[in-house]
Amino acid sequence: MKKLLITTLTLMSVLPITLLGDDDIVREIDLKSIDVRTRSIVEVPEASISHEVLRVSFSSSGIYSVTVSDSLGSPVYISSLPADGMEYSYDLSGIGEGTFTLTLEGPSGEYEGVFCIQ
Protein backbone atom coordinates (compact mmCIF):
# COMPACT_ATOMS: atom_id res chain seq x y z
CA MET A 1 0.00 0.00 0.00
CA LYS A 2 2.85 2.34 0.84
CA LYS A 3 4.49 1.79 -2.60
CA LEU A 4 1.18 2.43 -4.36
CA LEU A 5 0.69 5.70 -2.48
CA ILE A 6 4.23 6.91 -3.26
CA THR A 7 3.89 5.95 -6.93
CA THR A 8 0.51 7.70 -7.16
CA LEU A 9 1.85 10.88 -5.54
CA THR A 10 4.88 10.87 -7.82
CA LEU A 11 2.73 10.51 -10.93
CA MET A 12 0.37 13.23 -9.72
CA SER A 13 3.26 15.65 -9.23
CA VAL A 14 4.76 14.95 -12.69
CA LEU A 15 1.51 14.75 -14.68
CA PRO A 16 0.62 18.48 -14.71
CA ILE A 17 4.08 19.35 -16.00
CA THR A 18 3.77 16.74 -18.74
CA LEU A 19 0.35 18.01 -19.80
CA LEU A 20 1.51 21.62 -19.98
CA GLY A 21 4.33 20.78 -22.39
CA ASP A 22 7.20 23.14 -23.08
CA ASP A 23 5.55 25.40 -25.69
CA ASP A 24 5.96 28.47 -23.49
CA ILE A 25 9.57 27.81 -22.49
CA VAL A 26 12.08 30.20 -24.03
CA ARG A 27 15.62 28.81 -24.15
CA GLU A 28 18.51 31.19 -24.68
CA ILE A 29 21.11 30.14 -27.26
CA ASP A 30 24.65 30.87 -26.09
CA LEU A 31 26.38 32.36 -29.14
CA LYS A 32 30.18 32.41 -29.21
CA SER A 33 32.37 34.33 -31.63
CA ILE A 34 34.21 32.03 -34.02
CA ASP A 35 36.00 34.52 -36.27
CA VAL A 36 35.87 38.12 -35.08
CA ARG A 37 37.16 40.47 -37.79
CA THR A 38 37.74 43.47 -35.60
CA ARG A 39 40.01 44.19 -32.64
CA SER A 40 37.53 46.39 -30.80
CA ILE A 41 34.93 45.16 -28.34
CA VAL A 42 32.06 43.64 -30.27
CA GLU A 43 28.62 42.86 -28.93
CA VAL A 44 27.53 39.26 -29.36
CA PRO A 45 24.15 38.62 -31.00
CA GLU A 46 21.29 37.45 -28.80
CA ALA A 47 19.27 34.40 -29.80
CA SER A 48 16.56 32.26 -28.23
CA ILE A 49 14.30 29.41 -29.27
CA SER A 50 10.72 28.96 -28.14
CA HIS A 51 9.16 25.78 -29.45
CA GLU A 52 10.01 26.12 -33.17
CA VAL A 53 10.45 29.90 -33.40
CA LEU A 54 13.99 31.25 -33.46
CA ARG A 55 14.43 34.86 -32.34
CA VAL A 56 17.66 36.74 -33.11
CA SER A 57 18.73 40.32 -32.45
CA PHE A 58 22.06 42.02 -33.01
CA SER A 59 22.86 45.69 -32.44
CA SER A 60 25.81 45.69 -34.86
CA SER A 61 25.24 47.01 -38.37
CA GLY A 62 25.21 45.18 -41.66
CA ILE A 63 23.56 42.16 -43.20
CA TYR A 64 24.30 38.79 -41.58
CA SER A 65 23.56 35.35 -42.95
CA VAL A 66 21.58 33.07 -40.65
CA THR A 67 22.26 29.36 -41.14
CA VAL A 68 20.76 26.52 -39.12
CA SER A 69 22.54 23.19 -39.61
CA ASP A 70 21.54 19.74 -38.39
CA SER A 71 23.74 17.49 -36.23
CA LEU A 72 25.57 16.26 -39.36
CA GLY A 73 26.47 19.82 -40.40
CA SER A 74 24.05 20.01 -43.33
CA PRO A 75 22.22 23.35 -43.65
CA VAL A 76 18.47 22.96 -43.08
CA TYR A 77 17.52 26.66 -42.97
CA ILE A 78 19.18 29.74 -44.49
CA SER A 79 18.05 33.36 -44.21
CA SER A 80 19.43 36.83 -43.55
CA LEU A 81 19.46 39.19 -40.57
CA PRO A 82 19.58 42.95 -41.07
CA ALA A 83 21.52 43.71 -37.87
CA ASP A 84 19.94 46.89 -36.53
CA GLY A 85 19.04 46.11 -32.92
CA MET A 86 15.56 44.85 -33.76
CA GLU A 87 14.46 41.30 -32.92
CA TYR A 88 13.71 39.06 -35.91
CA SER A 89 11.76 35.79 -35.78
CA TYR A 90 12.32 32.75 -37.97
CA ASP A 91 9.82 29.87 -38.19
CA LEU A 92 11.75 26.59 -38.00
CA SER A 93 8.71 24.29 -37.97
CA GLY A 94 9.82 22.56 -41.17
CA ILE A 95 13.22 21.34 -39.95
CA GLY A 96 12.03 18.66 -37.51
CA GLU A 97 13.43 17.71 -34.11
CA GLY A 98 16.99 17.31 -32.93
CA THR A 99 20.13 19.25 -32.14
CA PHE A 100 21.00 22.13 -34.42
CA THR A 101 23.77 24.71 -34.82
CA LEU A 102 22.93 28.36 -35.43
CA THR A 103 25.59 30.31 -37.34
CA LEU A 104 25.52 34.07 -37.93
CA GLU A 105 28.12 35.46 -40.33
CA GLY A 106 28.63 39.05 -41.38
CA PRO A 107 30.81 42.17 -41.26
CA SER A 108 32.02 41.78 -37.66
CA GLY A 109 32.67 38.04 -37.77
CA GLU A 110 31.07 34.66 -37.30
CA TYR A 111 29.02 33.54 -34.29
CA GLU A 112 27.83 30.05 -33.46
CA GLY A 113 25.50 28.44 -30.92
CA VAL A 114 23.81 25.07 -30.39
CA PHE A 115 20.13 24.47 -29.57
CA CYS A 116 17.59 21.64 -29.52
CA ILE A 117 14.05 21.35 -30.84
CA GLN A 118 11.94 18.64 -29.21
N, C-alpha and C positions, 0 to 999 in steps of 0.2 A: 504494500500500500504506500509506503514511504517513497519507493522508486517511482511509482505512478504519479504521485503528487509532485515530485521534483521535476519529472519529465513534462508534466502538464504545465507547470509554472514556467519552465524554460521555454516551451513552445509558445506560450501566451506572451512572453516578453519579447520574443523574436518576431512573431507573426505580424504585428503592426508595422514594423520596420520593413519587412518583406513586401507587404501590400502597398506601402507608400512608394516603393521603388526609389530610384535615384535621379528622376527626371529634373528635380529642382536643385541638384547639387552642382555647384560650379567649382571646377578644379582648375587651379592655376597651372600654367605650363611654365616651367623654369627654363627660360631661354639663356643660352650662353653664347658669347661671341666666339666665333671660329676663326675668322679672318678679318680683323679690324684694320681698315685702311687709313686710319688717322692716328696721330700720336696724342691728340687731345682727349679729354674725358668725354666719352660718348654714352648717352643714355641707351639702355637696353630696351627693346620693345617689350610690351606687355601682352600676354596672351592667356586665354582661358578657354576651357571647353565645358559646355553644359549640354549634356545628352549628346546630340550630334551637331551642335552649332558651335563653331569656332569663332572667337572674338579676338581681334588683334588691334592694338593701337601703338603708335610710334610717333614721338614728337619730333623726330629728325625730319629732314626735308628730302624729297626725291621720290622716285617710283621704285618700289621693292617688289621682287617676285616672291610669291607665296607658293611653296611646294610642300605637299603632304605625301610622304612615301610610306609604303607598308613595311613590315618587318624584314622583307627581303631587299629593301632599297629601291623598289620600283615605284615611280611616281603614280599616285592614284588621284591626285587633285592638283591643279595648277591654276593660279590666278595672280592678280597684282594688288599691291597695297599702295595707295597714294599717301605716303607718310606726311601727315599734317596735324597730328595730335588727336584726330577724331578716332572713334572706335568703329571698326568695320566688322561685319558678321559674314561668315561663310557657312553655307549649309553643306554638311558632309554626310547627309543621310544616304547617299549612294555608294559610299566606300566600304560599308560593312563594319564588322567588329574586329577588334584586335589592337595591337600596339603599333603606333605610327610615329613618324618623325616629322616635325614641322621645321621647315627651313625658310628663312627670310634672307634674301640677298639683294643688296643695293649699294648706293654710293658710299655709305660708311662701313660696309663690311658684310659679313655673313653671320647669321645667328641661327642656333639650332636648339630644339627642345623635343622631348619625348612625351607622348600622352597615350591614353587608352580610351577606346570606345567599347562599351559593353552592351 
